Amino acid sequence: IDAVATQFGATSDLVRRLLRVIRYNSHELGNTSPFARNDEEAKREEPLRGHGLFLVASYVNHSCWPNAIQVADGEHMTLRALRPIREGEEITNAYINVFALPRARQLELRDTFAFDCRCDRCTGKASAAVYADRLLGGVLCPRKSCHGLMVLDADARVYR
């Protein structure tokens, strides 16, 4: 980093900051769907072609219950609505696989993008999304009197 900074007459801090901006705001070209069941499935569907910086897409925040999806087509990035978006509602996109369990999503967001998600799904405000998380993280209870799910607790180690 110091050599690059010296070569361009910049400070090392500026080079580090620019690298963070690129890391957190670039978008994959190819295998971009957060709805792929896993990374291997995404790679089989369409291989990663690189990364791009797209001005408008870089302003779209993350949600684990997104209302839009990014679609890369060659040199262009398009945001498409996944459902009707109300006037004044923030347009959101999933940065990660939305089918992961809550703890896994939080860890990936923290490790990859350096933030903790506070979307409606993660805070429990989106009841349908919370139910989806329970379905993804649970199995049917074997007790006939229960008729419910055994759900993984927050640390994803025990069923309750």
Summary of the structure (lengths in Angstrom):
residues: 160
radius of gyration: 19.1
end to end distance: 49.2
largest distance: 71.7
contacts: 389
relative contact order: 0.11
helix: 36%
strand: 20%
